[in-house]
Amino acid sequence: MTDWDKHSRPEMDHGVLSPSGRVSKRARKAKLAIEAARLFPPGFWDKPVPTAAQEAAQAALQQRRHATRLTDLANRGMHPRKYKKEAARALAEAKALEAEHGLSPQIEEEQS
């Protein structure tokens, strides 16, 4: 057997297989755990921890979107005073978050 043949064939653990070719649940679970550990090392699926500035930017964006939704509802006649007041509060909170963390303010859309 050449060196190329050794590396081109997929590895298979024949110790897991029974004579009939079936695999027990325990053996299958163990083999899958081994393969998962090999393919996906610890920390592979972990998301990076967001910084305070990233969290603030996300919160400010969420507040701006909330303000836009409320303004749209108010413009369509749904609790106009209440929703415009709430939209102004959400927009002020977004601006405060951006100022507190030194973020550049998002471009504001015209609110009527």
C-alpha positions as CSV (number, residue, x, y, z in Angstrom):
1,M,0.0,0.0,0.0
2,T,1.4,3.4,-1.0
3,D,1.6,6.4,1.3
4,W,-1.1,8.0,-0.8
5,D,-3.6,5.2,-0.2
6,K,-3.1,5.5,3.5
7,H,-4.2,9.1,3.6
8,S,-6.9,9.0,0.9
9,R,-9.1,6.5,2.6
10,P,-11.6,7.6,5.2
11,E,-10.8,6.4,8.7
12,M,-13.3,4.1,10.2
13,D,-13.3,2.5,13.7
14,H,-14.4,-1.1,13.1
15,G,-14.4,-1.7,16.8
16,V,-17.7,0.1,17.0
17,L,-19.4,-2.2,14.5
18,S,-20.9,-5.5,15.4
19,P,-20.6,-8.6,13.1
20,S,-24.0,-7.8,11.7
21,G,-23.0,-4.2,10.8
22,R,-25.3,-2.6,13.4
23,V,-24.1,-0.1,16.0
24,S,-25.3,0.0,19.5
25,K,-26.8,3.2,20.9
26,R,-24.0,3.5,23.4
27,A,-21.3,3.0,20.8
28,R,-22.9,5.4,18.4
29,K,-23.2,8.1,21.1
30,A,-19.6,7.6,22.1
31,K,-18.3,7.7,18.5
32,L,-20.4,10.9,17.8
33,A,-19.0,12.5,20.9
34,I,-15.4,11.7,19.8
35,E,-16.1,13.0,16.3
36,A,-17.8,16.2,17.6
37,A,-14.8,16.9,19.8
38,R,-12.4,16.4,16.9
39,L,-14.4,18.5,14.4
40,F,-15.5,21.2,16.9
41,P,-12.9,22.0,19.5
42,P,-14.0,23.6,22.8
43,G,-15.1,27.2,22.3
44,F,-15.9,26.7,18.6
45,W,-19.6,27.5,19.1
46,D,-19.2,30.3,21.7
47,K,-20.0,33.7,20.5
48,P,-17.5,36.5,21.4
49,V,-18.6,38.5,24.4
50,P,-19.8,41.9,23.2
51,T,-18.2,45.0,24.6
52,A,-20.1,47.7,26.5
53,A,-20.0,49.9,23.4
54,Q,-21.4,47.2,21.2
55,E,-24.2,46.5,23.7
56,A,-24.9,50.3,23.9
57,A,-25.0,50.6,20.1
58,Q,-27.4,47.7,19.9
59,A,-29.7,49.1,22.6
60,A,-29.6,52.5,20.9
61,L,-30.5,51.0,17.6
62,Q,-33.4,49.1,19.2
63,Q,-34.7,52.3,20.8
64,R,-34.5,54.1,17.5
65,R,-36.5,51.3,15.8
66,H,-39.0,51.3,18.6
67,A,-39.4,55.1,18.2
68,T,-39.9,54.7,14.4
69,R,-42.6,52.1,14.9
70,L,-44.4,54.2,17.4
71,T,-44.3,57.3,15.2
72,D,-45.7,55.3,12.3
73,L,-48.5,54.0,14.4
74,A,-49.2,57.6,15.7
75,N,-49.2,58.9,12.1
76,R,-51.8,56.3,11.2
77,G,-54.1,57.5,13.9
78,M,-53.4,55.0,16.7
79,H,-53.1,56.8,20.0
80,P,-51.4,59.8,18.4
81,R,-50.4,61.8,21.5
82,K,-49.5,58.7,23.6
83,Y,-47.3,57.1,20.9
84,K,-45.6,60.4,19.9
85,K,-44.7,61.0,23.5
86,E,-43.4,57.5,23.9
87,A,-41.4,57.8,20.6
88,A,-39.8,61.0,21.8
89,R,-38.8,59.3,25.1
90,A,-37.3,56.3,23.2
91,L,-35.4,58.6,20.8
92,A,-34.1,60.6,23.8
93,E,-32.9,57.4,25.4
94,A,-31.1,56.3,22.3
95,K,-29.4,59.7,22.0
96,A,-28.4,59.5,25.7
97,L,-26.9,56.0,25.2
98,E,-25.0,57.1,22.2
99,A,-23.6,60.2,24.0
100,E,-22.7,58.2,27.1
101,H,-20.6,55.7,25.1
102,G,-19.2,58.1,22.6
103,L,-21.0,56.5,19.6
104,S,-21.7,58.5,16.5
105,P,-25.5,59.2,16.3
106,Q,-27.5,57.3,13.7
107,I,-29.0,59.2,10.9
108,E,-32.4,60.3,12.0
109,E,-35.4,59.9,9.7
110,E,-37.9,62.8,9.4
111,Q,-40.5,62.4,12.0
112,S,-43.7,64.3,11.5
